Amino acid sequence: MRLFPIVLSSAVIAPVIGWAEWMHWVASKRRLGNRASGPGRQAIIVLGCRNRGSRANYLNRYRVRVALRSIDPDATETVLIFCGGGVGSDVPEADLLLEYARARHGYAGAYLLDRLSRTTWENIANVVDLLEEFDTVKIASNSMHAEKARAYLWKQRPDLAQRLVAARDYRFGEIAWVKPIAAVRGIRGRHRSRATL
């Protein structure tokens, strides 16, 4: 009898996790441009997530790791663009992302900071002019959120969206507890966008 709750939980949880993995895998491949990663100048936009306190939270640390593993060694130059104002605290998320990249991962490369944005739409709007000088653009976040940001770039500047290249945001089993929540939010966000059109 004690096994029944475990079996029942597994029967419910396993399909949800599988569905979320599939949703993220599909999202990682959508809304990309017509270029491939490689030689040239690349910008990697690191999206901040509401952060309370003076240290990068779990999701912000994950997003920095995605950005760092997305750096193409064949690129002529890579610039990380850290985004986020002080949404959850007085410290801008952009500063927390940069500090984590430097202190924990030894990042010593080029970077730019957007310390003003408070939403994903603003993340893109505030950096879009900076993207003119880059050959390729990647967005670092979880796959569903990165797809949302790519959709915003397509709306704001479709000419620059042609430069979008996939970041290395999808890995099977990574951030497993976040993926179902992000997948549900992503679906809700799509429904809201359609309702406003």
Backbone as CSV, one residue per row, in Angstrom:
resi,resn,N_x,N_y,N_z,CA_x,CA_y,CA_z,C_x,C_y,C_z
1,MET,0.817,-1.211,0.000,0.000,0.000,0.000,0.851,1.262,0.000
2,ARG,2.027,1.201,0.618,2.871,2.398,0.660,3.435,2.739,-0.710
3,LEU,3.552,1.746,-1.573,4.081,1.998,-2.908,3.082,2.727,-3.802
4,PHE,1.807,2.605,-3.496,0.784,3.188,-4.370,0.958,4.701,-4.558
5,PRO,1.150,5.482,-3.472,1.343,6.925,-3.674,2.573,7.247,-4.523
6,ILE,3.636,6.461,-4.371,4.854,6.694,-5.145,4.599,6.401,-6.622
7,VAL,3.932,5.286,-6.886,3.616,4.920,-8.273,2.690,5.955,-8.891
8,LEU,1.674,6.380,-8.117,0.729,7.374,-8.612,1.437,8.703,-8.906
9,SER,2.309,9.128,-7.997,3.058,10.370,-8.202,3.924,10.282,-9.452
10,SER,4.592,9.158,-9.616,5.448,8.974,-10.792,4.631,8.988,-12.072
11,ALA,3.433,8.388,-12.020,2.570,8.339,-13.207,2.086,9.731,-13.603
12,VAL,1.985,10.627,-12.636,1.548,11.999,-12.916,2.740,12.879,-13.288
13,ILE,3.822,12.762,-12.538,4.967,13.660,-12.709,5.751,13.370,-13.983
14,ALA,5.974,12.104,-14.292,6.801,11.748,-15.454,6.271,12.353,-16.761
15,PRO,4.960,12.251,-17.051,4.480,12.871,-18.296,4.630,14.392,-18.305
16,VAL,4.460,15.024,-17.151,4.604,16.483,-17.082,6.050,16.877,-17.386
17,ILE,6.990,16.166,-16.795,8.401,16.459,-17.035,8.758,16.189,-18.496
18,GLY,8.259,15.083,-19.033,8.508,14.769,-20.443,7.939,15.835,-21.375
19,TRP,6.716,16.292,-21.084,6.083,17.343,-21.890,6.898,18.629,-21.826
20,ALA,7.347,18.993,-20.627,8.122,20.234,-20.455,9.454,20.144,-21.192
21,GLU,10.109,18.995,-21.135,11.364,18.806,-21.875,11.129,19.003,-23.371
22,TRP,10.063,18.403,-23.879,9.749,18.523,-25.302,9.465,19.973,-25.682
23,MET,8.687,20.675,-24.846,8.362,22.080,-25.116,9.634,22.936,-25.186
24,HIS,10.555,22.695,-24.285,11.800,23.468,-24.269,12.687,23.115,-25.456
25,TRP,12.750,21.846,-25.815,13.549,21.432,-26.963,13.035,22.098,-28.241
26,VAL,11.711,22.089,-28.413,11.113,22.720,-29.588,11.371,24.235,-29.574
27,ALA,11.181,24.865,-28.407,11.381,26.317,-28.293,12.819,26.713,-28.616
28,SER,13.772,25.854,-28.291,15.185,26.179,-28.530,15.507,26.292,-30.016
29,LYS,14.628,25.792,-30.861,14.879,25.772,-32.307,14.001,26.759,-33.084
30,ARG,13.140,27.480,-32.397,12.207,28.375,-33.078,12.664,29.825,-33.067
31,ARG,12.124,30.589,-34.031,12.306,32.038,-34.145,13.774,32.441,-34.291
32,LEU,14.502,31.635,-35.036,15.905,31.941,-35.309,16.014,32.636,-36.658
33,GLY,17.160,33.242,-36.912,17.381,33.935,-38.169,17.928,33.010,-39.239
34,ASN,18.568,33.618,-40.218,19.047,32.850,-41.363,20.569,32.731,-41.388
35,ARG,21.207,32.912,-40.228,22.661,32.821,-40.163,23.080,31.662,-39.278
36,ALA,24.338,31.284,-39.412,24.909,30.238,-38.561,25.963,30.877,-37.670
37,SER,26.171,30.287,-36.527,27.218,30.758,-35.626,28.564,30.501,-36.292
38,GLY,29.522,31.351,-36.016,30.839,31.168,-36.606,31.617,32.454,-36.632
39,PRO,32.510,32.606,-37.616,33.335,33.816,-37.684,32.475,35.085,-37.731
40,GLY,33.020,36.144,-37.194,32.292,37.405,-37.127,32.115,37.837,-35.681
41,ARG,31.438,38.944,-35.494,31.198,39.478,-34.152,29.882,38.927,-33.629
42,GLN,29.898,38.367,-32.420,28.669,37.840,-31.844,28.332,38.551,-30.546
43,ALA,27.038,38.824,-30.384,26.521,39.384,-29.137,25.688,38.305,-28.466
44,ILE,25.869,38.148,-27.168,25.045,37.220,-26.397,24.328,38.039,-25.332
45,ILE,23.007,38.110,-25.459,22.184,38.871,-24.514,21.828,37.950,-23.359
46,VAL,22.218,38.340,-22.151,21.932,37.546,-20.953,20.784,38.230,-20.219
47,LEU,19.630,37.578,-20.217,18.426,38.165,-19.627,18.412,37.965,-18.118
48,GLY,18.214,39.042,-17.386,18.124,38.949,-15.931,16.769,38.419,-15.493
49,CYS,16.744,37.885,-14.287,15.504,37.369,-13.684,15.369,38.006,-12.306
50,ARG,14.138,38.328,-11.943,13.890,39.002,-10.658,14.790,38.424,-9.564
51,ASN,15.626,39.277,-8.995,16.643,38.841,-8.049,16.546,39.660,-6.767
52,ARG,16.275,38.975,-5.670,16.282,39.654,-4.367,17.655,39.441,-3.739
53,GLY,18.186,40.467,-3.148,19.478,40.321,-2.491,20.627,40.783,-3.364
54,SER,21.828,40.548,-2.861,23.024,41.084,-3.509,23.855,40.009,-4.202
55,ARG,23.323,38.802,-4.325,24.001,37.720,-5.048,23.067,37.167,-6.105
56,ALA,23.630,36.728,-7.217,22.821,36.172,-8.305,22.052,34.952,-7.818
57,ASN,20.755,34.905,-8.133,19.939,33.764,-7.722,20.135,32.580,-8.675
58,TYR,19.452,31.487,-8.384,19.597,30.235,-9.142,19.389,30.447,-10.636
59,LEU,18.310,31.146,-11.016,18.006,31.333,-12.439,19.007,32.257,-13.118
60,ASN,19.444,33.288,-12.436,20.450,34.169,-13.023,21.785,33.450,-13.199
61,ARG,22.144,32.603,-12.246,23.385,31.829,-12.387,23.287,30.886,-13.590
62,TYR,22.132,30.259,-13.745,21.915,29.363,-14.886,22.056,30.134,-16.205
63,ARG,21.468,31.315,-16.273,21.497,32.097,-17.513,22.923,32.519,-17.872
64,VAL,23.733,32.842,-16.871,25.137,33.159,-17.139,25.852,31.926,-17.688
65,ARG,25.592,30.756,-17.111,26.229,29.528,-17.609,25.834,29.255,-19.056
66,VAL,24.567,29.490,-19.387,24.115,29.313,-20.777,24.906,30.259,-21.690
67,ALA,25.041,31.506,-21.279,25.773,32.482,-22.099,27.217,32.044,-22.317
68,LEU,27.872,31.612,-21.261,29.286,31.250,-21.365,29.491,30.021,-22.242
69,ARG,28.604,29.040,-22.142,28.786,27.849,-22.986,28.319,28.095,-24.428
70,SER,27.660,29.229,-24.657,27.200,29.579,-26.005,28.231,30.384,-26.787
71,ILE,29.326,30.759,-26.147,30.369,31.509,-26.850,30.979,30.617,-27.925
72,ASP,30.947,31.097,-29.148,31.513,30.347,-30.269,33.001,30.658,-30.365
73,PRO,33.869,29.657,-30.213,35.311,29.922,-30.266,35.776,30.403,-31.638
74,ASP,34.953,30.186,-32.675,35.314,30.648,-34.016,34.940,32.109,-34.253
75,ALA,34.201,32.708,-33.324,33.805,34.112,-33.486,35.031,35.014,-33.402
76,THR,35.022,36.062,-34.186,36.109,37.042,-34.165,36.119,37.786,-32.834
77,GLU,34.911,38.088,-32.345,34.760,38.801,-31.073,33.414,38.419,-30.462
78,THR,33.394,38.303,-29.148,32.154,38.033,-28.419,31.973,39.105,-27.364
79,VAL,30.752,39.640,-27.305,30.404,40.609,-26.267,29.158,40.092,-25.557
80,LEU,29.238,39.961,-24.238,28.070,39.589,-23.447,27.348,40.870,-23.047
81,ILE,26.035,40.882,-23.258,25.224,42.038,-22.877,24.342,41.604,-21.713
82,PHE,24.677,42.054,-20.515,23.944,41.683,-19.309,22.792,42.658,-19.110
83,CYS,21.581,42.117,-18.943,20.376,42.951,-18.879,19.643,42.816,-17.552
84,GLY,19.117,43.926,-17.080,18.231,43.902,-15.934,18.500,45.016,-14.949
85,GLY,17.442,45.720,-14.620,17.524,46.750,-13.593,17.310,46.143,-12.218
86,GLY,17.153,47.001,-11.229,16.908,46.546,-9.863,15.435,46.232,-9.665
87,VAL,14.999,45.100,-10.162,13.578,44.732,-10.088,13.230,44.170,-8.709
88,GLY,14.030,43.242,-8.202,13.748,42.617,-6.907,14.520,43.226,-5.761
89,SER,15.489,44.101,-6.072,16.287,44.766,-5.036,16.847,46.053,-5.635
90,ASP,17.670,46.736,-4.869,18.275,47.978,-5.351,19.434,47.724,-6.306
91,VAL,19.945,46.500,-6.327,21.100,46.171,-7.177,20.604,45.743,-8.555
92,PRO,21.065,46.399,-9.616,20.647,45.982,-10.956,21.051,44.535,-11.234
93,GLU,20.138,43.804,-11.848,20.419,42.403,-12.187,21.624,42.306,-13.114
94,ALA,21.791,43.287,-13.998,22.940,43.270,-14.910,24.251,43.191,-14.136
95,ASP,24.354,43.926,-13.030,25.572,43.901,-12.221,25.774,42.546,-11.555
96,LEU,24.679,41.943,-11.081,24.774,40.631,-10.436,25.215,39.565,-11.432
97,LEU,24.683,39.632,-12.653,25.062,38.674,-13.697,26.548,38.802,-14.025
98,LEU,27.003,40.035,-14.205,28.410,40.263,-14.514,29.305,39.783,-13.382
99,GLU,28.944,40.120,-12.154,29.760,39.716,-11.001,29.871,38.201,-10.913
100,TYR,28.758,37.503,-11.132,28.789,36.033,-11.087,29.665,35.479,-12.216
101,ALA,29.543,36.034,-13.417,30.346,35.558,-14.546,31.837,35.737,-14.261
102,ARG,32.188,36.846,-13.645,33.601,37.112,-13.357,34.107,36.291,-12.169
103,ALA,33.385,36.377,-11.046,33.876,35.766,-9.807,33.826,34.240,-9.850
104,ARG,32.766,33.692,-10.379,32.596,32.226,-10.339,33.178,31.535,-11.560
105,HIS,33.147,32.214,-12.716,33.576,31.557,-13.952,34.780,32.222,-14.606
106,GLY,35.312,33.257,-13.978,36.524,33.886,-14.483,36.358,34.608,-15.817
107,TYR,35.143,35.041,-16.113,34.925,35.724,-17.386,35.676,37.049,-17.388
108,ALA,36.502,37.234,-18.408,37.293,38.463,-18.507,37.110,39.116,-19.874
109,GLY,36.079,38.704,-20.585,35.853,39.224,-21.932,35.069,40.522,-21.933
110,ALA,34.740,40.946,-23.149,34.010,42.206,-23.347,32.559,42.058,-22.887
111,TYR,32.008,43.157,-22.404,30.613,43.144,-21.951,30.011,44.538,-22.053
112,LEU,28.683,44.565,-22.076,27.909,45.796,-21.990,26.831,45.569,-20.941
113,LEU,26.340,46.639,-20.336,25.333,46.528,-19.284,24.082,47.332,-19.620
114,ASP,22.935,46.707,-19.447,21.639,47.402,-19.484,21.105,47.347,-18.061
115,ARG,21.218,48.436,-17.340,20.804,48.474,-15.935,19.399,49.047,-15.748
116,LEU,18.671,49.258,-16.834,17.385,49.941,-16.731,16.174,49.046,-16.948
117,SER,16.292,47.996,-17.724,15.112,47.223,-18.114,14.487,46.480,-16.935
118,ARG,13.169,46.394,-16.987,12.419,45.727,-15.920,11.566,44.583,-16.453
119,THR,11.487,44.439,-17.766,10.713,43.370,-18.396,11.522,42.812,-19.560
120,THR,11.079,41.668,-20.084,11.760,41.076,-21.232,11.649,41.991,-22.452
121,TRP,10.490,42.602,-22.636,10.319,43.536,-23.751,11.353,44.659,-23.661
122,GLU,11.527,45.209,-22.453,12.500,46.280,-22.253,13.930,45.776,-22.423
123,ASN,14.210,44.529,-22.016,15.545,43.965,-22.241,15.932,44.121,-23.700
124,ILE,15.017,43.728,-24.576,15.301,43.785,-26.017,15.314,45.233,-26.501
125,ALA,14.310,46.008,-26.110,14.227,47.405,-26.567,15.468,48.199,-26.176
126,ASN,16.011,47.940,-25.001,17.142,48.724,-24.506,18.479,48.344,-25.137
127,VAL,18.556,47.174,-25.750,19.835,46.765,-26.353,19.781,46.702,-27.872
128,VAL,18.606,46.900,-28.446,18.450,46.669,-29.874,19.393,47.536,-30.714
129,ASP,19.621,48.761,-30.318,20.527,49.624,-31.089,21.972,49.139,-31.033
130,LEU,22.335,48.470,-29.952,23.694,47.945,-29.817,23.961,46.792,-30.781
131,LEU,22.896,46.115,-31.211,23.052,44.908,-32.021,23.439,45.187,-33.463
132,GLU,23.308,46.431,-33.895,23.615,46.796,-35.280,25.010,46.345,-35.699
133,GLU,25.962,46.413,-34.781,27.358,46.151,-35.135,27.759,44.679,-35.044
134,PHE,26.800,43.792,-34.759,27.134,42.375,-34.607,26.608,41.546,-35.776
135,ASP,27.348,40.488,-36.093,26.956,39.592,-37.189,25.931,38.567,-36.735
136,THR,26.070,38.099,-35.494,25.115,37.140,-34.945,24.707,37.563,-33.546
137,VAL,23.506,37.134,-33.156,22.945,37.476,-31.844,22.389,36.197,-31.221
138,LYS,22.741,35.954,-29.964,22.200,34.828,-29.196,21.539,35.390,-27.949
139,ILE,20.534,34.666,-27.456,19.847,35.092,-26.235,19.949,33.977,-25.212
140,ALA,20.467,34.308,-24.035,20.715,33.321,-22.984,19.650,33.394,-21.899
141,SER,18.882,32.321,-21.793,17.881,32.140,-20.748,17.418,30.694,-20.861
142,ASN,16.316,30.322,-20.165,15.759,29.004,-20.447,15.126,29.065,-21.829
143,SER,14.942,27.929,-22.468,14.543,27.902,-23.878,13.228,28.619,-24.151
144,MET,12.240,28.461,-23.286,10.942,29.106,-23.499,11.073,30.623,-23.389
145,HIS,11.823,31.092,-22.398,12.002,32.530,-22.206,12.851,33.132,-23.330
146,ALA,13.883,32.408,-23.749,14.719,32.891,-24.849,13.898,33.011,-26.131
147,GLU,12.996,32.058,-26.367,12.136,32.151,-27.550,11.243,33.392,-27.477
148,LYS,10.719,33.675,-26.295,9.892,34.869,-26.104,10.692,36.128,-26.444
149,ALA,11.924,36.195,-25.961,12.769,37.361,-26.243,13.085,37.448,-27.736
150,ARG,13.308,36.301,-28.381,13.544,36.319,-29.831,12.305,36.839,-30.563
151,ALA,11.120,36.436,-30.097,9.876,36.921,-30.713,9.783,38.439,-30.580
152,TYR,10.198,38.970,-29.437,10.181,40.423,-29.239,11.147,41.118,-30.196
153,LEU,12.318,40.505,-30.436,13.253,41.105,-31.383,12.664,41.079,-32.793
154,TRP,11.975,39.991,-33.151,11.311,39.934,-34.463,10.271,41.049,-34.593
155,LYS,9.573,41.361,-33.484,8.560,42.434,-33.537,9.208,43.815,-33.598
156,GLN,10.274,44.007,-32.837,10.887,45.333,-32.739,11.808,45.654,-33.910
157,ARG,12.603,44.681,-34.329,13.565,44.906,-35.410,13.761,43.613,-36.204
158,PRO,12.840,43.309,-37.120,12.967,42.072,-37.895,14.265,41.977,-38.697
159,ASP,14.823,43.113,-39.092,16.090,43.070,-39.821,17.213,42.511,-38.940
160,LEU,17.243,42.895,-37.659,18.247,42.371,-36.738,17.920,40.948,-36.298
161,ALA,16.635,40.613,-36.250,16.233,39.257,-35.870,16.749,38.221,-36.862
162,GLN,17.011,38.643,-38.090,17.600,37.733,-39.081,18.961,37.217,-38.617
163,ARG,19.573,37.897,-37.664,20.909,37.514,-37.172,20.850,36.554,-35.983
164,LEU,19.651,36.206,-35.550,19.513,35.338,-34.365,20.034,33.932,-34.639
165,VAL,20.835,33.458,-33.699,21.414,32.115,-33.736,21.068,31.449,-32.404
166,ALA,20.894,30.152,-32.416,20.544,29.432,-31.182,21.684,29.489,-30.168
167,ALA,21.323,29.803,-28.937,22.261,29.655,-27.824,22.214,28.188,-27.382
168,ARG,23.123,27.808,-26.523,23.132,26.422,-26.032,22.311,26.348,-24.745
169,ASP,21.015,26.681,-24.878,20.153,26.750,-23.693,19.483,25.434,-23.354
170,TYR,19.306,24.548,-24.330,18.601,23.305,-24.024,19.577,22.171,-23.733
171,ARG,19.412,21.563,-22.559,20.090,20.320,-22.192,19.067,19.453,-21.483
172,PHE,18.966,18.226,-21.915,17.991,17.317,-21.327,18.235,17.171,-19.825
173,GLY,17.175,17.351,-19.034,17.242,17.156,-17.586,17.754,18.347,-16.801
174,GLU,18.297,19.343,-17.483,18.816,20.514,-16.775,17.660,21.400,-16.325
175,ILE,17.781,22.009,-15.186,16.754,22.845,-14.542,15.360,22.202,-14.658
176,ALA,15.285,20.921,-14.357,14.061,20.131,-14.578,12.848,20.696,-13.840
177,TRP,13.039,21.230,-12.651,11.878,21.754,-11.908,11.398,23.092,-12.461
178,VAL,12.254,23.809,-13.197,11.874,25.090,-13.776,11.098,24.897,-15.080
179,LYS,11.438,23.862,-15.828,10.883,23.694,-17.181,9.363,23.602,-17.230
180,PRO,8.694,22.831,-16.352,7.225,22.813,-16.424,6.600,24.189,-16.182
181,ILE,7.129,24.928,-15.218,6.602,26.260,-14.904,6.823,27.188,-16.098
182,ALA,8.026,27.164,-16.660,8.343,28.029,-17.798,7.500,27.667,-19.014
183,ALA,7.232,26.369,-19.203,6.420,25.938,-20.350,4.987,26.450,-20.220
184,VAL,4.421,26.356,-19.026,3.057,26.854,-18.804,3.014,28.369,-19.016
185,ARG,3.992,29.077,-18.469,4.042,30.538,-18.660,4.178,30.894,-20.136
186,GLY,4.988,30.128,-20.852,5.171,30.378,-22.273,3.883,30.220,-23.061
187,ILE,3.120,29.194,-22.742,1.835,28.969,-23.423,0.862,30.092,-23.089
188,ARG,0.799,30.468,-21.821,-0.092,31.574,-21.419,0.293,32.862,-22.123
189,GLY,1.588,33.124,-22.213,2.061,34.333,-22.879,1.671,34.359,-24.345
190,ARG,1.746,33.212,-25.013,1.350,33.154,-26.422,-0.124,33.445,-26.581
191,HIS,-0.952,32.884,-25.677,-2.397,33.110,-25.761,-2.721,34.596,-25.545
192,ARG,-2.010,35.237,-24.592,-2.231,36.654,-24.340,-1.850,37.485,-25.564
193,SER,-0.715,37.142,-26.204,-0.291,37.898,-27.388,-1.309,37.791,-28.503
194,ARG,-1.841,36.590,-28.708,-2.846,36.415,-29.773,-4.100,37.213,-29.468
195,ALA,-4.465,37.272,-28.174,-5.693,37.984,-27.790,-5.563,39.487,-28.043
196,THR,-4.337,40.022,-27.983,-4.164,41.458,-28.181,-3.990,41.851,-29.640
197,LEU,-3.812,40.865,-30.525,-3.652,41.180,-31.956,-4.968,41.534,-32.600
